[in-house]
Amino acid sequence: MEQQDFSAKDSLQLIESMISKAQNRFNENGHLYLLWGWVILVCSITSFISVYFFGNFKNLMYVWMLTIPTVIYQMIYLSRVKKSTTVRTYTDEIIGFVWLVFVIMGFLVGIIIGRSGQPQLFNPLILMLYGMPTFLSGVILKFSALRIGAISCWILALVSVFIPYQFSFLLLAVAVIITWIVPGYLLRSRFQKQH
């Protein structure tokens, strides 16, 4: 086995890295929860207005195209955060994978619903999916507001099956307020207190 020569600085960085990972310190500032919460809230309310008041179902996809620049912004933001972060904790890594699974599942649901010709099922399924990464993030971060928000999503998903399609957009708006916007502000406050 080859022996490596570590400088004192390298040794201290290694020790600090190990301690930081062991401490599992809190790094979630709520920024992406707020970003996505507000974007989805605007898209949901605009969709409801479009469908309920104008009967316009065909142009809904244009409203939701607002998510494309949001994805681009998120990628740039995460890239910058990754570059500026000296230590990435296990919590950060796990939460990253949880949200990656959510994105993949959301994409698959979109394709499946698009092919099935039953768009009225999209919002209930998305509400159900919103709950999964939010609940797991709440468990991982030991943050009850996220768990409560996730449970609310699941309840709203069930309710949305029993109401007219256009009102499911309002449930989506309520869900992102409870699930992402309120917890996002709470996470931001918690982060600022710890830093």
Secondary structure by P-SEA (a helix, b strand, c coil): cbbbbbcaaaaaaaaaaaaaaaaccccccaaaaaaaaaaaaaaaaaaaaaccccccccccccccaaaaaaaaaaaaaaaaaaaacccccaaaaaaaaaaaaaaaaaaaaaaaaaaaccccaaaaaaaaaaaaaaaaaaaaaccaaaaaaaaaaaaaaaaaaaccccaaaaaaaaaaaaccaaaaaaaaaaaaaac
